Amino acid sequence: MKLDLVFKALADPTRREILRLLNSGEMTAGQLADRFDISAPSMSHHFNVLKQADLISARRDGQLIYYSLNTTVFQDILTRMFSLLEPGAEAEERRGR
């Protein structure tokens, strides 16, 4: 997992709202798009950024695309962030990468 992709994805308020909506459960692309006043290509871009960061997963059922949160990645992000807060972790992180 690349944290820079995660931070890029989380930096945008629209993408954070998509994640908030998906916290309630799986939704179709259309259901999500109905909540925003932006173009279909813009929504598609937001979905792609979230997928690249592995924050959401998508599955196709006929013509519908269903999106859901990838909770495993969220748990991994929290673990990494908390480990960075430990004393000496920043220097260790730099040496390891």
C-alpha positions, 0 to 999 in steps of 0.5 A, spaced: 500 500 500 502 506 498 500 511 503 501 517 498 495 514 494 491 514 500 493 521 502 491 523 495 484 520 495 483 522 502 485 530 501 478 531 496 472 532 500 468 529 495 472 522 495 471 523 503 463 523 502 463 517 498 467 513 503 462 516 508 456 514 504 459 507 503 460 506 510 453 504 511 454 499 506 455 497 498 452 502 493 451 502 486 455 508 482 448 511 480 446 511 487 452 515 489 452 519 483 445 521 485 448 524 491 453 529 488 452 535 483 458 533 478 458 530 471 459 522 470 466 523 468 468 527 474 464 521 479 468 516 475 475 520 476 473 520 484 472 512 483 478 511 480 482 515 485 479 511 491 480 504 487 487 506 486 488 507 493 485 501 494 480 504 499 474 501 495 472 495 491 468 494 485 464 489 483 459 488 476 453 485 476 450 486 469 450 493 467 451 496 475 457 497 478 457 496 486 462 499 490 464 498 497 469 500 503 475 496 503 475 495 511 482 491 511 486 497 508 483 502 513 485 498 518 492 497 515 492 505 515 491 506 522 496 501 524 501 504 520 499 511 522 499 509 530 506 506 529 509 512 526 507 516 533 511 511 537 518 514 539 523 513 534 518 510 529 520 516 524 527 514 523 526 507 523 521 508 517 526 512 513 531 507 514 526 501 512 524 505 505 
